[in-house]
């Protein structure tokens, strides 16, 4: 059985607004994580910066994991 894909034009206004807000939030979270990672010295990052750079690209999970576990505060 094949699921029908919803087209943008077929979505209700509420779903469009929700989609735009979630997308904007995800992009802002990733941008903030990348910005922090690029400005933070390697000594203040738990693990290799390159690995965190790749991890941040994983939607929602990557940026949240970076902010929760990737940064050292000392």
PDB file of N, CA, C and O in Angstrom:
ATOM      1  N   UNK A   1       0.838  -1.171   0.000  1.00  0.00           N
ATOM      2  CA  UNK A   1       0.000   0.000   0.000  1.00  0.00           C
ATOM      3  C   UNK A   1       0.889   1.241   0.000  1.00  0.00           C
ATOM      4  O   UNK A   1       1.853   1.330   0.760  1.00  0.00           O
ATOM      5  N   UNK A   2       0.561   2.162  -0.833  1.00  0.00           N
ATOM      6  CA  UNK A   2       1.351   3.385  -0.951  1.00  0.00           C
ATOM      7  C   UNK A   2       0.600   4.538  -0.299  1.00  0.00           C
ATOM      8  O   UNK A   2      -0.582   4.757  -0.565  1.00  0.00           O
ATOM      9  N   UNK A   3       1.300   5.264   0.552  1.00  0.00           N
ATOM     10  CA  UNK A   3       0.695   6.423   1.206  1.00  0.00           C
ATOM     11  C   UNK A   3       0.701   7.616   0.263  1.00  0.00           C
ATOM     12  O   UNK A   3       1.672   7.848  -0.458  1.00  0.00           O
ATOM     13  N   UNK A   4      -0.370   8.352   0.275  1.00  0.00           N
ATOM     14  CA  UNK A   4      -0.452   9.555  -0.561  1.00  0.00           C
ATOM     15  C   UNK A   4       0.338  10.676   0.095  1.00  0.00           C
ATOM     16  O   UNK A   4       0.213  10.914   1.297  1.00  0.00           O
ATOM     17  N   UNK A   5       1.145  11.356  -0.690  1.00  0.00           N
ATOM     18  CA  UNK A   5       1.905  12.501  -0.183  1.00  0.00           C
ATOM     19  C   UNK A   5       1.058  13.743  -0.270  1.00  0.00           C
ATOM     20  O   UNK A   5       0.412  14.007  -1.284  1.00  0.00           O
ATOM     21  N   UNK A   6       1.067  14.495   0.796  1.00  0.00           N
ATOM     22  CA  UNK A   6       0.325  15.757   0.799  1.00  0.00           C
ATOM     23  C   UNK A   6       1.113  16.808   0.021  1.00  0.00           C
ATOM     24  O   UNK A   6       2.325  16.938   0.192  1.00  0.00           O
ATOM     25  N   UNK A   7       0.451  17.517  -0.791  1.00  0.00           N
ATOM     26  CA  UNK A   7       1.050  18.636  -1.517  1.00  0.00           C
ATOM     27  C   UNK A   7       0.860  19.898  -0.688  1.00  0.00           C
ATOM     28  O   UNK A   7      -0.089  20.014   0.087  1.00  0.00           O
ATOM     29  N   UNK A   8       1.779  20.841  -0.865  1.00  0.00           N
ATOM     30  CA  UNK A   8       1.702  22.099  -0.116  1.00  0.00           C
ATOM     31  C   UNK A   8       0.347  22.762  -0.321  1.00  0.00           C
ATOM     32  O   UNK A   8      -0.255  23.261   0.630  1.00  0.00           O
ATOM     33  N   UNK A   9      -0.126  22.768  -1.547  1.00  0.00           N
ATOM     34  CA  UNK A   9      -1.406  23.422  -1.852  1.00  0.00           C
ATOM     35  C   UNK A   9      -2.586  22.702  -1.203  1.00  0.00           C
ATOM     36  O   UNK A   9      -3.654  23.291  -1.036  1.00  0.00           O
ATOM     37  N   UNK A  10      -2.403  21.445  -0.840  1.00  0.00           N
ATOM     38  CA  UNK A  10      -3.477  20.686  -0.220  1.00  0.00           C
ATOM     39  C   UNK A  10      -3.501  20.765   1.293  1.00  0.00           C
ATOM     40  O   UNK A  10      -4.423  20.246   1.922  1.00  0.00           O
ATOM     41  N   UNK A  11      -2.506  21.404   1.887  1.00  0.00           N
ATOM     42  CA  UNK A  11      -2.447  21.515   3.346  1.00  0.00           C
ATOM     43  C   UNK A  11      -3.331  22.647   3.837  1.00  0.00           C
ATOM     44  O   UNK A  11      -3.530  23.649   3.150  1.00  0.00           O
ATOM     45  N   UNK A  12      -3.857  22.465   5.041  1.00  0.00           N
ATOM     46  CA  UNK A  12      -4.639  23.539   5.649  1.00  0.00           C
ATOM     47  C   UNK A  12      -3.691  24.656   6.085  1.00  0.00           C
ATOM     48  O   UNK A  12      -2.479  24.457   6.174  1.00  0.00           O
ATOM     49  N   UNK A  13      -4.250  25.812   6.349  1.00  0.00           N
ATOM     50  CA  UNK A  13      -3.440  26.951   6.789  1.00  0.00           C
ATOM     51  C   UNK A  13      -2.710  26.623   8.087  1.00  0.00           C
ATOM     52  O   UNK A  13      -1.546  26.987   8.251  1.00  0.00           O
ATOM     53  N   UNK A  14      -3.374  25.949   8.996  1.00  0.00           N
ATOM     54  CA  UNK A  14      -2.748  25.579  10.267  1.00  0.00           C
ATOM     55  C   UNK A  14      -1.548  24.675  10.080  1.00  0.00           C
ATOM     56  O   UNK A  14      -0.526  24.849  10.744  1.00  0.00           O
ATOM     57  N   UNK A  15      -1.663  23.719   9.187  1.00  0.00           N
ATOM     58  CA  UNK A  15      -0.532  22.818   8.929  1.00  0.00           C
ATOM     59  C   UNK A  15       0.615  23.543   8.227  1.00  0.00           C
ATOM     60  O   UNK A  15       1.784  23.257   8.484  1.00  0.00           O
ATOM     61  N   UNK A  16       0.282  24.465   7.357  1.00  0.00           N
ATOM     62  CA  UNK A  16       1.326  25.257   6.696  1.00  0.00           C
ATOM     63  C   UNK A  16       2.084  26.094   7.719  1.00  0.00           C
ATOM     64  O   UNK A  16       3.314  26.142   7.698  1.00  0.00           O
ATOM     65  N   UNK A  17       1.352  26.753   8.613  1.00  0.00           N
ATOM     66  CA  UNK A  17       1.980  27.582   9.645  1.00  0.00           C
ATOM     67  C   UNK A  17       2.853  26.716  10.542  1.00  0.00           C
ATOM     68  O   UNK A  17       3.980  27.093  10.861  1.00  0.00           O
ATOM     69  N   UNK A  18       2.343  25.561  10.951  1.00  0.00           N
ATOM     70  CA  UNK A  18       3.113  24.654  11.803  1.00  0.00           C
ATOM     71  C   UNK A  18       4.386  24.195  11.101  1.00  0.00           C
ATOM     72  O   UNK A  18       5.455  24.161  11.711  1.00  0.00           O
ATOM     73  N   UNK A  19       4.277  23.848   9.839  1.00  0.00           N
ATOM     74  CA  UNK A  19       5.440  23.401   9.069  1.00  0.00           C
ATOM     75  C   UNK A  19       6.490  24.502   8.966  1.00  0.00           C
ATOM     76  O   UNK A  19       7.680  24.246   9.146  1.00  0.00           O
ATOM     77  N   UNK A  20       6.058  25.708   8.681  1.00  0.00           N
ATOM     78  CA  UNK A  20       6.990  26.833   8.561  1.00  0.00           C
ATOM     79  C   UNK A  20       7.656  27.121   9.907  1.00  0.00           C
ATOM     80  O   UNK A  20       8.864  27.353   9.958  1.00  0.00           O
ATOM     81  N   UNK A  21       6.888  27.110  10.991  1.00  0.00           N
ATOM     82  CA  UNK A  21       7.453  27.393  12.316  1.00  0.00           C
ATOM     83  C   UNK A  21       8.446  26.315  12.746  1.00  0.00           C
ATOM     84  O   UNK A  21       9.510  26.631  13.278  1.00  0.00           O
ATOM     85  N   UNK A  22       8.111  25.055  12.521  1.00  0.00           N
ATOM     86  CA  UNK A  22       9.030  23.978  12.887  1.00  0.00           C
ATOM     87  C   UNK A  22      10.301  24.019  12.043  1.00  0.00           C
ATOM     88  O   UNK A  22      11.394  23.773  12.552  1.00  0.00           O
ATOM     89  N   UNK A  23      10.163  24.325  10.775  1.00  0.00           N
ATOM     90  CA  UNK A  23      11.332  24.439   9.901  1.00  0.00           C
ATOM     91  C   UNK A  23      12.226  25.594  10.333  1.00  0.00           C
ATOM     92  O   UNK A  23      13.447  25.450  10.397  1.00  0.00           O
ATOM     93  N   UNK A  24      11.620  26.737  10.629  1.00  0.00           N
ATOM     94  CA  UNK A  24      12.392  27.904  11.069  1.00  0.00           C
ATOM     95  C   UNK A  24      13.100  27.618  12.391  1.00  0.00           C
ATOM     96  O   UNK A  24      14.249  28.015  12.582  1.00  0.00           O
ATOM     97  N   UNK A  25      12.417  26.930  13.297  1.00  0.00           N
ATOM     98  CA  UNK A  25      13.019  26.588  14.587  1.00  0.00           C
ATOM     99  C   UNK A  25      14.202  25.648  14.398  1.00  0.00           C
ATOM    100  O   UNK A  25      15.253  25.847  15.008  1.00  0.00           O
ATOM    101  N   UNK A  26      14.045  24.632  13.563  1.00  0.00           N
ATOM    102  CA  UNK A  26      15.128  23.689  13.287  1.00  0.00           C
ATOM    103  C   UNK A  26      16.334  24.399  12.680  1.00  0.00           C
ATOM    104  O   UNK A  26      17.469  24.160  13.092  1.00  0.00           O
ATOM    105  N   UNK A  27      16.093  25.259  11.714  1.00  0.00           N
ATOM    106  CA  UNK A  27      17.196  25.980  11.069  1.00  0.00           C
ATOM    107  C   UNK A  27      17.894  26.925  12.041  1.00  0.00           C
ATOM    108  O   UNK A  27      19.120  27.037  12.027  1.00  0.00           O
ATOM    109  N   UNK A  28      17.122  27.601  12.883  1.00  0.00           N
ATOM    110  CA  UNK A  28      17.716  28.510  13.867  1.00  0.00           C
ATOM    111  C   UNK A  28      18.548  27.738  14.886  1.00  0.00           C
ATOM    112  O   UNK A  28      19.632  28.181  15.265  1.00  0.00           O
ATOM    113  N   UNK A  29      18.049  26.594  15.328  1.00  0.00           N
ATOM    114  CA  UNK A  29      18.779  25.770  16.287  1.00  0.00           C
ATOM    115  C   UNK A  29      20.092  25.272  15.683  1.00  0.00           C
ATOM    116  O   UNK A  29      21.135  25.319  16.335  1.00  0.00           O
ATOM    117  N   UNK A  30      20.040  24.801  14.449  1.00  0.00           N
ATOM    118  CA  UNK A  30      21.257  24.324  13.784  1.00  0.00           C
ATOM    119  C   UNK A  30      22.234  25.473  13.548  1.00  0.00           C
ATOM    120  O   UNK A  30      23.438  25.311  13.747  1.00  0.00           O
ATOM    121  N   UNK A  31      21.729  26.628  13.128  1.00  0.00           N
ATOM    122  CA  UNK A  31      22.600  27.786  12.893  1.00  0.00           C
ATOM    123  C   UNK A  31      23.281  28.226  14.183  1.00  0.00           C
ATOM    124  O   UNK A  31      24.468  28.552  14.181  1.00  0.00           O
ATOM    125  N   UNK A  32      22.538  28.235  15.278  1.00  0.00           N
ATOM    126  CA  UNK A  32      23.123  28.618  16.568  1.00  0.00           C
ATOM    127  C   UNK A  32      24.191  27.616  16.994  1.00  0.00           C
ATOM    128  O   UNK A  32      25.235  28.007  17.516  1.00  0.00           O
ATOM    129  N   UNK A  33      23.938  26.335  16.776  1.00  0.00           N
ATOM    130  CA  UNK A  33      24.916  25.309  17.146  1.00  0.00           C
ATOM    131  C   UNK A  33      26.173  25.424  16.282  1.00  0.00           C
ATOM    132  O   UNK A  33      27.287  25.353  16.801  1.00  0.00           O
ATOM    133  N   UNK A  34      26.002  25.602  14.967  1.00  0.00           N
ATOM    134  CA  UNK A  34      27.167  25.775  14.083  1.00  0.00           C
ATOM    135  C   UNK A  34      27.955  27.030  14.447  1.00  0.00           C
ATOM    136  O   UNK A  34      29.186  27.016  14.439  1.00  0.00           O
ATOM    137  N   UNK A  35      27.260  28.095  14.760  1.00  0.00           N
ATOM    138  CA  UNK A  35      27.939  29.346  15.122  1.00  0.00           C
ATOM    139  C   UNK A  35      28.748  29.158  16.406  1.00  0.00           C
ATOM    140  O   UNK A  35      29.904  29.572  16.490  1.00  0.00           O
ATOM    141  N   UNK A  36      28.125  28.529  17.402  1.00  0.00           N
ATOM    142  CA  UNK A  36      28.819  28.283  18.661  1.00  0.00           C
ATOM    143  C   UNK A  36      30.029  27.378  18.434  1.00  0.00           C
ATOM    144  O   UNK A  36      31.109  27.638  18.963  1.00  0.00           O
ATOM    145  N   UNK A  37      29.848  26.322  17.653  1.00  0.00           N
ATOM    146  CA  UNK A  37      30.940  25.387  17.391  1.00  0.00           C
ATOM    147  C   UNK A  37      32.098  26.072  16.670  1.00  0.00           C
ATOM    148  O   UNK A  37      33.260  25.814  16.983  1.00  0.00           O
ATOM    149  N   UNK A  38      31.795  26.929  15.721  1.00  0.00           N
ATOM    150  CA  UNK A  38      32.864  27.585  14.960  1.00  0.00           C
ATOM    151  C   UNK A  38      33.640  28.593  15.800  1.00  0.00           C
ATOM    152  O   UNK A  38      34.820  28.833  15.545  1.00  0.00           O
ATOM    153  N   UNK A  39      32.997  29.175  16.783  1.00  0.00           N
ATOM    154  CA  UNK A  39      33.657  30.187  17.613  1.00  0.00           C
ATOM    155  C   UNK A  39      34.291  29.612  18.879  1.00  0.00           C
ATOM    156  O   UNK A  39      35.107  30.282  19.513  1.00  0.00           O
ATOM    157  N   UNK A  40      33.939  28.409  19.250  1.00  0.00           N
ATOM    158  CA  UNK A  40      34.437  27.796  20.485  1.00  0.00           C
ATOM    159  C   UNK A  40      35.778  27.118  20.218  1.00  0.00           C
ATOM    160  O   UNK A  40      35.903  26.363  19.254  1.00  0.00           O
ATOM    161  N   UNK A  41      36.777  27.375  21.051  1.00  0.00           N
ATOM    162  CA  UNK A  41      38.068  26.692  20.893  1.00  0.00           C
ATOM    163  C   UNK A  41      37.899  25.176  21.044  1.00  0.00           C
ATOM    164  O   UNK A  41      37.029  24.713  21.780  1.00  0.00           O
ATOM    165  N   UNK A  42      38.733  24.415  20.345  1.00  0.00           N
ATOM    166  CA  UNK A  42      38.643  22.952  20.383  1.00  0.00           C
ATOM    167  C   UNK A  42      38.788  22.403  21.800  1.00  0.00           C
ATOM    168  O   UNK A  42      38.222  21.361  22.128  1.00  0.00           O
ATOM    169  N   UNK A  43      39.546  23.106  22.634  1.00  0.00           N
ATOM    170  CA  UNK A  43      39.733  22.653  24.012  1.00  0.00           C
ATOM    171  C   UNK A  43      38.439  22.712  24.820  1.00  0.00           C
ATOM    172  O   UNK A  43      38.323  22.053  25.853  1.00  0.00           O
ATOM    173  N   UNK A  44      37.475  23.491  24.358  1.00  0.00           N
ATOM    174  CA  UNK A  44      36.206  23.614  25.075  1.00  0.00           C
ATOM    175  C   UNK A  44      35.080  22.819  24.415  1.00  0.00           C
ATOM    176  O   UNK A  44      33.901  23.067  24.665  1.00  0.00           O
ATOM    177  N   UNK A  45      35.462  21.858  23.570  1.00  0.00           N
ATOM    178  CA  UNK A  45      34.474  20.989  22.918  1.00  0.00           C
ATOM    179  C   UNK A  45      34.778  19.554  23.323  1.00  0.00           C
ATOM    180  O   UNK A  45      35.929  19.120  23.271  1.00  0.00           O
ATOM    181  N   UNK A  46      33.756  18.824  23.724  1.00  0.00           N
ATOM    182  CA  UNK A  46      33.913  17.404  24.050  1.00  0.00           C
ATOM    183  C   UNK A  46      33.953  16.603  22.758  1.00  0.00           C
ATOM    184  O   UNK A  46      32.927  16.427  22.100  1.00  0.00           O
ATOM    185  N   UNK A  47      35.125  16.123  22.397  1.00  0.00           N
ATOM    186  CA  UNK A  47      35.277  15.358  21.161  1.00  0.00           C
ATOM    187  C   UNK A  47      35.726  16.240  20.010  1.00  0.00           C
ATOM    188  O   UNK A  47      35.897  17.449  20.170  1.00  0.00           O
ATOM    189  N   UNK A  48      35.917  15.627  18.845  1.00  0.00           N
ATOM    190  CA  UNK A  48      36.390  16.377  17.678  1.00  0.00           C
ATOM    191  C   UNK A  48      35.327  17.333  17.137  1.00  0.00           C
ATOM    192  O   UNK A  48      34.150  16.986  17.036  1.00  0.00           O
ATOM    193  N   UNK A  49      35.762  18.530  16.796  1.00  0.00           N
ATOM    194  CA  UNK A  49      34.827  19.525  16.254  1.00  0.00           C
ATOM    195  C   UNK A  49      34.204  19.044  14.947  1.00  0.00           C
ATOM    196  O   UNK A  49      33.033  19.316  14.684  1.00  0.00           O
ATOM    197  N   UNK A  50      34.972  18.336  14.128  1.00  0.00           N
ATOM    198  CA  UNK A  50      34.436  17.849  12.852  1.00  0.00           C
ATOM    199  C   UNK A  50      33.279  16.879  13.078  1.00  0.00           C
ATOM    200  O   UNK A  50      32.288  16.904  12.349  1.00  0.00           O
ATOM    201  N   UNK A  51      33.411  16.032  14.083  1.00  0.00           N
ATOM    202  CA  UNK A  51      32.334  15.077  14.382  1.00  0.00           C
ATOM    203  C   UNK A  51      31.078  15.810  14.843  1.00  0.00           C
ATOM    204  O   UNK A  51      29.966  15.441  14.468  1.00  0.00           O
ATOM    205  N   UNK A  52      31.258  16.843  15.651  1.00  0.00           N
ATOM    206  CA  UNK A  52      30.097  17.623  16.092  1.00  0.00           C
ATOM    207  C   UNK A  52      29.486  18.385  14.926  1.00  0.00           C
ATOM    208  O   UNK A  52      28.269  18.561  14.865  1.00  0.00           O
ATOM    209  N   UNK A  53      30.317  18.834  14.011  1.00  0.00           N
ATOM    210  CA  UNK A  53      29.790  19.508  12.829  1.00  0.00           C
ATOM    211  C   UNK A  53      28.876  18.602  12.019  1.00  0.00           C
ATOM    212  O   UNK A  53      27.836  19.039  11.526  1.00  0.00           O
ATOM    213  N   UNK A  54      29.262  17.351  11.885  1.00  0.00           N
ATOM    214  CA  UNK A  54      28.405  16.385  11.190  1.00  0.00           C
ATOM    215  C   UNK A  54      27.163  16.066  12.013  1.00  0.00           C
ATOM    216  O   UNK A  54      26.065  15.957  11.467  1.00  0.00           O
ATOM    217  N   UNK A  55      27.333  15.918  13.315  1.00  0.00           N
ATOM    218  CA  UNK A  55      26.199  15.572  14.180  1.00  0.00           C
ATOM    219  C   UNK A  55      25.134  16.661  14.177  1.00  0.00           C
ATOM    220  O   UNK A  55      23.941  16.364  14.233  1.00  0.00           O
ATOM    221  N   UNK A  56      25.554  17.901  14.112  1.00  0.00           N
ATOM    222  CA  UNK A  56      24.600  19.014  14.133  1.00  0.00           C
ATOM    223  C   UNK A  56      23.665  18.954  12.931  1.00  0.00           C
ATOM    224  O   UNK A  56      22.544  19.461  12.990  1.00  0.00           O
ATOM    225  N   UNK A  57      24.116  18.341  11.846  1.00  0.00           N
ATOM    226  CA  UNK A  57      23.271  18.271  10.649  1.00  0.00           C
ATOM    227  C   UNK A  57      22.106  17.296  10.790  1.00  0.00           C
ATOM    228  O   UNK A  57      21.214  17.280   9.941  1.00  0.00           O
ATOM    229  N   UNK A  58      22.096  16.484  11.842  1.00  0.00           N
ATOM    230  CA  UNK A  58      20.979  15.564  12.083  1.00  0.00           C
ATOM    231  C   UNK A  58      19.848  16.366  12.718  1.00  0.00           C
ATOM    232  O   UNK A  58      20.005  16.923  13.805  1.00  0.00           O
ATOM    233  N   UNK A  59      18.720  16.418  12.039  1.00  0.00           N
ATOM    234  CA  UNK A  59      17.593  17.251  12.484  1.00  0.00           C
ATOM    235  C   UNK A  59      17.267  17.057  13.958  1.00  0.00           C
ATOM    236  O   UNK A  59      17.202  15.932  14.451  1.00  0.00           O
ATOM    237  N   UNK A  60      17.067  18.144  14.634  1.00  0.00           N
ATOM    238  CA  UNK A  60      16.680  18.258  16.029  1.00  0.00           C
ATOM    239  C   UNK A  60      17.670  17.592  16.975  1.00  0.00           C
ATOM    240  O   UNK A  60      18.146  18.235  17.911  1.00  0.00           O
ATOM    241  N   UNK A  61      17.986  16.339  16.757  1.00  0.00           N
ATOM    242  CA  UNK A  61      18.816  15.579  17.686  1.00  0.00           C
ATOM    243  C   UNK A  61      20.234  16.129  17.754  1.00  0.00           C
ATOM    244  O   UNK A  61      20.783  16.283  18.845  1.00  0.00           O
ATOM    245  N   UNK A  62      20.829  16.425  16.613  1.00  0.00           N
ATOM    246  CA  UNK A  62      22.219  16.881  16.569  1.00  0.00           C
ATOM    247  C   UNK A  62      22.468  18.176  17.318  1.00  0.00           C
ATOM    248  O   UNK A  62      23.335  18.215  18.191  1.00  0.00           O
ATOM    249  N   UNK A  63      21.728  19.249  17.004  1.00  0.00           N
ATOM    250  CA  UNK A  63      21.956  20.500  17.722  1.00  0.00           C
ATOM    251  C   UNK A  63      21.665  20.394  19.220  1.00  0.00           C
ATOM    252  O   UNK A  63      22.385  20.966  20.039  1.00  0.00           O
ATOM    253  N   UNK A  64      20.615  19.665  19.572  1.00  0.00           N
ATOM    254  CA  UNK A  64      20.282  19.505  20.993  1.00  0.00           C
ATOM    255  C   UNK A  64      21.382  18.722  21.698  1.00  0.00           C
ATOM    256  O   UNK A  64      21.776  19.071  22.810  1.00  0.00           O
ATOM    257  N   UNK A  65      21.883  17.660  21.058  1.00  0.00           N
ATOM    258  CA  UNK A  65      22.973  16.881  21.647  1.00  0.00           C
ATOM    259  C   UNK A  65      24.227  17.732  21.804  1.00  0.00           C
ATOM    260  O   UNK A  65      24.923  17.633  22.814  1.00  0.00           O
ATOM    261  N   UNK A  66      24.517  18.567  20.812  1.00  0.00           N
ATOM    262  CA  UNK A  66      25.696  19.430  20.910  1.00  0.00           C
ATOM    263  C   UNK A  66      25.575  20.375  22.100  1.00  0.00           C
ATOM    264  O   UNK A  66      26.509  20.496  22.893  1.00  0.00           O
ATOM    265  N   UNK A  67      24.436  21.044  22.230  1.00  0.00           N
ATOM    266  CA  UNK A  67      24.270  21.972  23.347  1.00  0.00           C
ATOM    267  C   UNK A  67      24.251  21.246  24.692  1.00  0.00           C
ATOM    268  O   UNK A  67      24.700  21.800  25.695  1.00  0.00           O
ATOM    269  N   UNK A  68      23.741  20.024  24.725  1.00  0.00           N
ATOM    270  CA  UNK A  68      23.656  19.280  25.982  1.00  0.00           C
ATOM    271  C   UNK A  68      24.977  18.614  26.363  1.00  0.00           C
ATOM    272  O   UNK A  68      25.355  18.626  27.534  1.00  0.00           O
ATOM    273  N   UNK A  69      25.687  18.031  25.386  1.00  0.00           N
ATOM    274  CA  UNK A  69      26.866  17.224  25.697  1.00  0.00           C
ATOM    275  C   UNK A  69      28.156  17.654  25.009  1.00  0.00           C
ATOM    276  O   UNK A  69      29.236  17.230  25.419  1.00  0.00           O
ATOM    277  N   UNK A  70      28.069  18.471  23.991  1.00  0.00           N
ATOM    278  CA  UNK A  70      29.249  18.782  23.198  1.00  0.00           C
ATOM    279  C   UNK A  70      30.112  19.913  23.710  1.00  0.00           C
ATOM    280  O   UNK A  70      31.275  20.033  23.323  1.00  0.00           O
ATOM    281  N   UNK A  71      29.557  20.744  24.575  1.00  0.00           N
ATOM    282  CA  UNK A  71      30.303  21.915  25.039  1.00  0.00           C
ATOM    283  C   UNK A  71      30.826  21.710  26.455  1.00  0.00           C
ATOM    284  O   UNK A  71      30.132  21.192  27.330  1.00  0.00           O
ATOM    285  N   UNK A  72      32.054  22.126  26.647  1.00  0.00           N
ATOM    286  CA  UNK A  72      32.630  22.155  27.999  1.00  0.00           C
ATOM    287  C   UNK A  72      32.452  23.552  28.544  1.00  0.00           C
ATOM    288  O   UNK A  72      32.549  24.530  27.802  1.00  0.00           O
ATOM    289  N   UNK A  73      32.195  23.651  29.814  1.00  0.00           N
ATOM    290  CA  UNK A  73      31.981  24.969  30.415  1.00  0.00           C
ATOM    291  C   UNK A  73      33.177  25.458  31.215  1.00  0.00           C
ATOM    292  O   UNK A  73      33.159  26.582  31.715  1.00  0.00           O
ATOM    293  N   UNK A  74      34.229  24.631  31.351  1.00  0.00           N
ATOM    294  CA  UNK A  74      35.390  25.064  32.150  1.00  0.00           C
ATOM    295  C   UNK A  74      36.289  25.961  31.390  1.00  0.00           C
ATOM    296  O   UNK A  74      37.306  26.410  31.920  1.00  0.00           O
TER     297      UNK A  74
END
